[in-house]
Amino acid sequence: MSLKLYFAPGACSFVPHVLLEMSGAAFEPSMVKLHKGEQNSDDYKAINPRGQVPVLVNNGQAVTQIVAIVLHLDQLFPEAGFLPTEPMARAQALSTLAWMNNTVHPTFTHIFMPQKFSDQADVQANLKAFNTQTYKGLLTELESFVSAKAPSAWLSGDHLGPLDAYALTLTRWGSIAGINPSTYALLWAHVQRVAADQDVSVVIERERLQLNLFKG
């Protein structure tokens, strides 16, 4: 099995990056520098015509979209316990993963890249302000997932998994948007616990990430 992950530092590709590190399998991490436009190069568009990360290439075949990649890795490495196997617990974990990806994630995109949604400066400013307030509420909802678990539990069960890695990413993005993560004490404590994991810390180091970018 030959595995290659195309990732961008700090992007949602952090989630499969963590899972691959946790799997113990050999894989090639390949950095895509979004700020330099490498995602728009002909070579990269040949791999993913949408010009997005992450992309997982397994034996020459590309898998795109984070939910699909997570499910693929869960099937490749069932012994890792990335997702629960009990049907209802699995459905609930996938529901949360989809919510993170289709609701929380695009809300941040409206803050970080409002130019994707309007070419008018005043509209961009309104998009950024409105979605920052929305994002605060979504972090509160994310914290409720943490509080529903025992202090020693992970978000999807007995093992650290994609929900925990995504929670770290989304909380870190909040700090970029000017939201102090310490405002969400339970969530921030959980994120720091995730970051302290040996495999997660390897990925954080490889991507050269600062966990909290809030500037008060």
VOBA-1610 file (N, C-alpha, C; in pm, whole numbers, padded with zeros to 5 digits, always signed):
BEGIN
Met+00085-00120+00000Met+00000+00000+00000Met+00088+00124+00000Ser+00061+00213-00093Ser+00135+00339-00105Ser+00040+00454-00076Leu+00071+00533+00027Leu-00016+00642+00070Leu+00058+00776+00063Lys-00008+00875+00004Lys+00047+01009-00002Lys-00062+01108+00033Leu-00033+01198+00125Leu-00130+01299+00167Leu-00083+01436+00124Tyr-00165+01504+00046Tyr-00140+01644+00013Tyr-00211+01728+00119Phe-00135+01812+00188Phe-00189+01891+00298Phe-00137+02034+00291Ala-00209+02122+00357Ala-00164+02260+00374Ala-00157+02287+00524Pro-00050+02346+00574Pro-00037+02371+00717Pro-00156+02448+00774Gly-00217+02392+00878Gly-00326+02459+00946Gly-00462+02442+00882Ala-00467+02381+00764Ala-00594+02360+00696Ala-00665+02238+00755Cys-00785+02207+00704Cys-00858+02091+00754Cys-00788+01961+00721Ser-00689+01966+00633Ser-00608+01848+00603Ser-00533+01799+00727Phe-00530+01883+00832Phe-00472+01842+00959Phe-00540+01715+01011Val-00669+01698+00983Val-00744+01584+01036Val-00691+01452+00980Pro-00690+01431+00847Pro-00632+01306+00797Pro-00483+01294+00822His-00414+01408+00831His-00271+01406+00863His-00250+01339+01000Val-00333+01376+01097Val-00327+01315+01230Val-00361+01166+01224Leu-00465+01131+01151Leu-00507+00991+01143Leu-00397+00905+01082Leu-00334+00954+00978Leu-00226+00877+00916Leu-00109+00858+01013Glu-00076+00962+01086Glu+00031+00951+01185Glu-00007+00850+01293Met-00132+00852+01336Met-00179+00759+01438Met-00181+00615+01389Ser-00202+00597+01258Ser-00213+00462+01203Ser-00083+00383+01214Gly+00029+00453+01217Gly+00159+00386+01219Gly+00204+00339+01083Ala+00123+00362+00981Ala+00158+00320+00845Ala+00255+00419+00782Ala+00332+00370+00687Ala+00420+00458+00612Ala+00336+00541+00515Phe+00361+00670+00512Phe+00293+00758+00418Phe+00383+00875+00385Glu+00356+00938+00273Glu+00434+01054+00229Glu+00351+01180+00248Pro+00391+01267+00340Pro+00322+01395+00353Pro+00379+01495+00252Ser+00291+01554+00171Ser+00334+01648+00069Ser+00266+01782+00092Met+00345+01884+00124Met+00290+02015+00157Met+00250+02092+00032Val+00129+02150+00037Val+00081+02238-00069Val+00076+02379-00010Lys+00153+02470-00066Lys+00162+02606-00014Lys+00052+02691-00078Leu-00060+02702-00005Leu-00176+02774-00058Leu-00145+02921-00082His-00064+02981+00007His-00033+03123-00006His+00049+03153-00131Lys+00112+03050-00186Lys+00188+03067-00310Lys+00109+03019-00433Gly-00015+02976-00409Gly-00100+02935-00520Gly-00068+02799-00579Glu+00005+02716-00504Glu+00045+02586-00559Glu-00076+02497-00591Gln-00188+02524-00522Gln-00309+02444-00547Gln-00368+02471-00685Asn-00324+02579-00747Asn-00375+02614-00880Asn-00280+02575-00993Ser-00170+02510-00958Ser-00075+02469-01060Ser-00134+02356-01144Asp-00085+02341-01265Asp-00133+02234-01354Asp-00108+02097-01294Asp+00008+02082-01229Asp+00042+01952-01170Asp-00057+01914-01061Tyr-00091+02014-00976Tyr-00183+01982-00868Tyr-00325+01965-00920Lys-00366+02046-01016Lys-00500+02034-01072Lys-00519+01898-01142Ala-00408+01838-01184Ala-00417+01704-01243Ala-00453+01600-01137Ile-00419+01630-01011Ile-00452+01540-00899Ile-00591+01570-00846Asn-00619+01701-00826Asn-00750+01745-00780Asn-00791+01868-00861Pro-00877+01852-00959Pro-00918+01964-01044Pro-00981+02079-00966Arg-01032+02052-00845Arg-01092+02159-00765Arg-00986+02245-00696Gly-00862+02200-00696Gly-00754+02278-00636Gly-00768+02292-00485Gln-00812+02185-00419Gln-00833+02189-00275Gln-00745+02086-00204Val-00724+02108-00076Val-00667+02006+00012Val-00775+01970+00114Pro-00766+01849+00168Pro-00666+01745+00146Pro-00698+01658+00024Val-00594+01590-00021Val-00608+01480-00117Val-00526+01364-00063Leu-00589+01249-00056Leu-00518+01126-00020Leu-00504+01042-00146Val-00381+01005-00179Val-00357+00918-00294Val-00317+00781-00240Asn-00399+00683-00270Asn-00378+00545-00226Asn-00354+00459-00348Asn-00229+00411-00360Asn-00191+00328-00476Asn-00230+00394-00607Gly-00203+00524-00615Gly-00224+00597-00739Gly-00364+00651-00761Gln-00458+00618-00670Gln-00594+00667-00684Gln-00622+00775-00580Ala-00677+00888-00625Ala-00698+01003-00538Ala-00836+00997-00473Val-00838+01032-00345Val-00962+01050-00270Val-00964+01194-00220Thr-01070+01267-00251Thr-01083+01405-00206Thr-01201+01416-00110Gln-01213+01531-00046Gln-01318+01563+00051Gln-01291+01492+00184Ile-01288+01571+00288Ile-01240+01523+00417Ile-01324+01409+00475Val-01456+01415+00458Val-01540+01308+00513Val-01509+01176+00442Ala-01493+01180+00311Ala-01461+01060+00235Ala-01323+01006+00275Ile-01228+01095+00296Ile-01093+01051+00334Ile-01094+00988+00472Val-01166+01048+00565Val-01175+00992+00700Val-01237+00852+00696Leu-01345+00837+00621Leu-01409+00705+00610Leu-01315+00604+00545His-01241+00647+00445His-01146+00557+00378His-01037+00512+00475Leu-00982+00606+00552Leu-00878+00570+00647Leu-00932+00480+00759Asp-01056+00504+00799Asp-01118+00420+00901Asp-01131+00276+00851Gln-01161+00261+00724Gln-01171+00127+00666Gln-01034+00063+00644Leu-00935+00144+00610Leu-00800+00092+00589Leu-00736+00044+00720Phe-00768+00115+00830Phe-00704+00087+00959Phe-00810+00066+01067Pro-00890-00040+01056Pro-00998-00062+01154Pro-00948-00081+01295Glu-00826-00132+01307Glu-00769-00156+01440Glu-00740-00026+01515Ala-00733+00086+01443Ala-00703+00215+01506Ala-00824+00272+01579Gly-00943+00227+01544Gly-01064+00276+01611Gly-01090+00424+01590Phe-01065+00474+01469Phe-01087+00616+01442Phe-01233+00656+01462Leu-01324+00567+01423Leu-01467+00590+01438Leu-01530+00471+01510Pro-01637+00492+01583Pro-01702+00381+01652Pro-01756+00278+01551Thr-01770+00155+01595Thr-01826+00051+01510Thr-01972+00024+01541Glu-02015+00054+01664Glu-02156+00035+01699Glu-02239+00130+01612Pro-02346+00080+01548Pro-02415+00159+01445Pro-02461+00298+01489Met-02527+00311+01604Met-02576+00441+01644Met-02463+00536+01680Ala-02364+00486+01754Ala-02249+00570+01791Ala-02174+00616+01665Arg-02165+00527+01567Arg-02098+00562+01442Arg-02175+00670+01366Ala-02308+00653+01361Ala-02392+00752+01293Ala-02381+00888+01360Gln-02378+00890+01492Gln-02368+01017+01564Gln-02232+01083+01541Ala-02126+01002+01538Ala-01992+01056+01513Ala-01985+01115+01372Leu-02042+01046+01274Leu-02041+01096+01137Leu-02128+01220+01123Ser-02236+01226+01199Ser-02320+01345+01198Ser-02243+01467+01246Thr-02166+01449+01354Thr-02085+01560+01406Thr-01974+01598+01309Leu-01910+01498+01248Leu-01805+01524+01151Leu-01861+01603+01032Ala-01978+01563+00983Ala-02040+01634+00870Ala-02075+01777+00909Trp-02125+01797+01031Trp-02158+01932+01079Trp-02033+02018+01086Met-01925+01963+01137Met-01800+02038+01141Met-01759+02083+01001Asn-01776+01991+00905Asn-01729+02016+00769Asn-01823+02102+00687Asn-01955+02085+00706Asn-02047+02158+00619Asn-02110+02282+00682Thr-02084+02304+00812Thr-02141+02421+00879Thr-02033+02509+00943Val-01955+02450+01033Val-01853+02531+01103Val-01744+02574+01007His-01694+02481+00928His-01585+02510+00835His-01621+02623+00737Pro-01734+02615+00663Pro-01764+02724+00570Pro-01795+02857+00637Thr-01840+02853+00763Thr-01859+02979+00834Thr-01725+03050+00850Phe-01620+02973+00883Phe-01487+03034+00894Phe-01439+03084+00759Thr-01470+03012+00653Thr-01429+03057+00519Thr-01485+03196+00489His-01608+03222+00534His-01668+03355+00513His-01595+03463+00593Ile-01527+03424+00702Ile-01449+03519+00780Ile-01311+03539+00719Phe-01247+03429+00685Phe-01107+03431+00643Phe-01091+03472+00496Met-01190+03435+00414Met-01180+03466+00271Met-01313+03522+00219Pro-01358+03635+00274Pro-01486+03692+00228Pro-01485+03730+00082Gln-01365+03748+00025Gln-01353+03784-00116Gln-01403+03673-00209Lys-01419+03552-00155Lys-01472+03443-00236Lys-01622+03459-00259Phe-01686+03544-00178Phe-01831+03554-00182Phe-01881+03691-00229Ser-01791+03788-00239Ser-01828+03919-00291Ser-01702+03994-00331Asp-01714+04076-00434Asp-01601+04160-00475Asp-01616+04303-00424Gln-01715+04324-00334Gln-01739+04458-00280Gln-01686+04466-00136Ala-01604+04566-00111Ala-01535+04576+00018Ala-01632+04586+00135Asp-01741+04661+00119Asp-01835+04676+00229Asp-01909+04547+00258Val-01940+04472+00152Val-02005+04342+00171Val-01910+04245+00238Gln-01785+04248+00197Gln-01685+04160+00258Gln-01671+04189+00408Ala-01671+04317+00445Ala-01661+04355+00586Ala-01781+04305+00664Asn-01900+04316+00605Asn-02022+04269+00671Asn-02021+04116+00685Leu-01976+04049+00581Leu-01967+03902+00587Leu-01874+03859+00700Lys-01761+03925+00709Lys-01664+03891+00812Lys-01720+03914+00951Ala-01783+04028+00974Ala-01837+04061+01106Ala-01952+03969+01143Phe-02044+03947+01050Phe-02161+03863+01078Phe-02119+03720+01109Asn-02030+03665+01027Asn-01991+03527+01044Asn-01899+03505+01164Thr-01829+03609+01208Thr-01751+03598+01331Thr-01845+03575+01449Gln-01955+03648+01452Gln-02053+03628+01559Gln-02117+03489+01550Thr-02146+03447+01430Thr-02202+03312+01410Thr-02103+03206+01457Tyr-01976+03228+01425Tyr-01873+03130+01461Tyr-01861+03115+01612Lys-01878+03224+01685Lys-01874+03218+01831Lys-01982+03122+01883Gly-02100+03130+01825Gly-02207+03041+01864Gly-02177+02896+01829Leu-02113+02875+01716Leu-02078+02738+01676Leu-01972+02679+01768Leu-01878+02763+01815Leu-01780+02714+01912Leu-01847+02679+02044Thr-01950+02754+02081Thr-02027+02719+02201Thr-02093+02583+02183Glu-02147+02559+02065Glu-02208+02428+02037Glu-02103+02318+02038Leu-01986+02347+01983Leu-01877+02249+01985Leu-01836+02217+02129Glu-01833+02321+02212Glu-01798+02299+02352Glu-01901+02211+02421Ser-02027+02220+02378Ser-02130+02136+02438Ser-02104+01989+02410Phe-02044+01957+02293Phe-02007+01818+02264Phe-01901+01770+02364Val-01807+01860+02395Val-01702+01826+02490Val-01761+01804+02629Ser-01848+01894+02670Ser-01903+01886+02805Ser-01992+01763+02823Ala-02046+01712+02712Ala-02132+01593+02720Ala-02052+01466+02744Lys-01921+01475+02725Lys-01834+01359+02745Lys-01769+01367+02883Ala-01728+01252+02934Ala-01650+01252+03058Ala-01518+01323+03032Pro-01458+01383+03135Pro-01333+01457+03113Pro-01223+01375+03046Ser-01228+01243+03065Ser-01122+01159+03010Ser-01158+01102+02873Ala-01277+01134+02822Ala-01323+01073+02697Ala-01285+01157+02576Trp-01283+01093+02461Trp-01264+01161+02335Trp-01401+01185+02273Leu-01408+01266+02170Leu-01538+01310+02119Leu-01621+01200+02053Ser-01554+01097+02002Ser-01632+00991+01937Ser-01620+00857+02008Gly-01563+00857+02129Gly-01556+00729+02200Gly-01428+00709+02277Asp-01377+00589+02270Asp-01263+00550+02352Asp-01129+00595+02295His-01127+00633+02168His-01001+00666+02102His-01002+00809+02048Leu-00888+00873+02055Leu-00872+01001+01987Leu-00896+00978+01839Gly-00971+01068+01777Gly-01004+01046+01636Gly-01027+01173+01560Pro-01097+01162+01446Pro-01113+01278+01357Pro-01190+01394+01419Leu-01287+01364+01506Leu-01362+01474+01568Leu-01272+01558+01657Asp-01181+01493+01727Asp-01090+01566+01815Asp-00991+01650+01735Ala-00939+01592+01626Ala-00845+01668+01541Ala-00914+01785+01474Tyr-01039+01765+01433Tyr-01114+01875+01370Tyr-01149+01982+01473Ala-01182+01940+01596Ala-01212+02037+01702Ala-01091+02126+01727Leu-00972+02067+01726Leu-00850+02147+01743Leu-00838+02248+01629Thr-00859+02202+01507Thr-00847+02290+01391Thr-00947+02404+01397Leu-01072+02373+01427Leu-01176+02475+01429Leu-01155+02577+01541Thr-01106+02529+01655Thr-01078+02621+01766Thr-00959+02711+01732Arg-00858+02653+01671Arg-00742+02731+01627Arg-00785+02837+01526Trp-00872+02800+01433Trp-00922+02898+01336Trp-00995+03012+01407Gly-01070+02979+01511Gly-01138+03083+01587Gly-01041+03186+01641Ser-00924+03140+01686Ser-00825+03234+01737Ser-00772+03325+01626Ile-00766+03273+01503Ile-00726+03354+01388Ile-00831+03462+01362Ala-00958+03428+01387Ala-01069+03521+01364Ala-01085+03621+01478Gly-00994+03616+01576Gly-01001+03711+01687Gly-01088+03666+01802Ile-01113+03536+01810Ile-01193+03479+01918Ile-01099+03412+02017Asn-01102+03457+02140Asn-01011+03403+02243Asn-01054+03261+02281Pro-00972+03160+02254Pro-01013+03022+02284Pro-01035+02997+02433Ser-00969+03073+02518Ser-00985+03052+02662Ser-01124+03090+02710Thr-01200+03160+02624Thr-01340+03191+02656Thr-01421+03063+02667Tyr-01377+02961+02596Tyr-01444+02831+02595Tyr-01355+02733+02674Ala-01366+02741+02805Ala-01269+02673+02892Ala-01264+02523+02870Leu-01380+02458+02860Leu-01382+02313+02842Leu-01327+02274+02705Leu-01368+02346+02603Leu-01321+02319+02467Leu-01171+02341+02457Trp-01123+02451+02513Trp-00980+02483+02505Trp-00897+02380+02580Ala-00947+02333+02694Ala-00877+02229+02769Ala-00870+02100+02687His-00980+02070+02618His-00983+01949+02534His-00884+01961+02419Val-00881+02077+02355Val-00789+02100+02243Val-00644+02084+02289Gln-00612+02137+02405Gln-00476+02124+02456Gln-00442+01978+02487Arg-00542+01903+02534Arg-00521+01760+02558Arg-00497+01685+02427Val-00571+01722+02324Val-00549+01662+02193Val-00408+01694+02144Ala-00368+01820+02157Ala-00238+01864+02108Ala-00122+01795+02180Ala-00146+01752+02303Ala-00041+01687+02382Ala-00019+01542+02342Asp-00112+01485+02266Asp-00094+01347+02221Asp+00033+01336+02136Gln+00104+01227+02150Gln+00234+01212+02084Gln+00223+01222+01932Asp+00126+01154+01872Asp+00111+01157+01726Asp+00064+01293+01679Val-00028+01354+01752Val-00076+01488+01715Val+00038+01589+01722Ser+00120+01577+01824Ser+00231+01672+01840Ser+00330+01660+01724Val+00346+01540+01670Val+00433+01522+01553Val+00379+01601+01435Val+00248+01594+01414Val+00186+01665+01302Val+00192+01816+01325Ile+00167+01860+01447Ile+00177+02002+01478Ile+00317+02054+01447Glu+00417+01976+01483Glu+00556+02015+01456Glu+00584+02016+01306Arg+00536+01913+01236Arg+00560+01905+01091Arg+00495+02023+01019Glu+00376+02061+01063Glu+00305+02172+01000Glu+00346+02307+01058Arg+00427+02304+01163Arg+00478+02426+01228Arg+00363+02517+01272Leu+00272+02457+01348Leu+00152+02530+01389Leu+00168+02591+01526Gln+00113+02710+01542Gln+00094+02770+01674Gln-00052+02749+01710Leu-00075+02692+01828Leu-00211+02650+01862Leu-00305+02769+01883Asn-00256+02875+01944Asn-00340+02991+01973Asn-00283+03114+01907Leu-00357+03169+01812Leu-00312+03287+01738Leu-00394+03412+01776Phe-00467+03402+01886Phe-00546+03516+01932Phe-00456+03630+01977Lys-00492+03749+01934Lys-00419+03868+01974Lys-00519+03964+02040Gly-00514+03971+02172Gly-00611+04052+02244Gly-00583+04200+02231
//
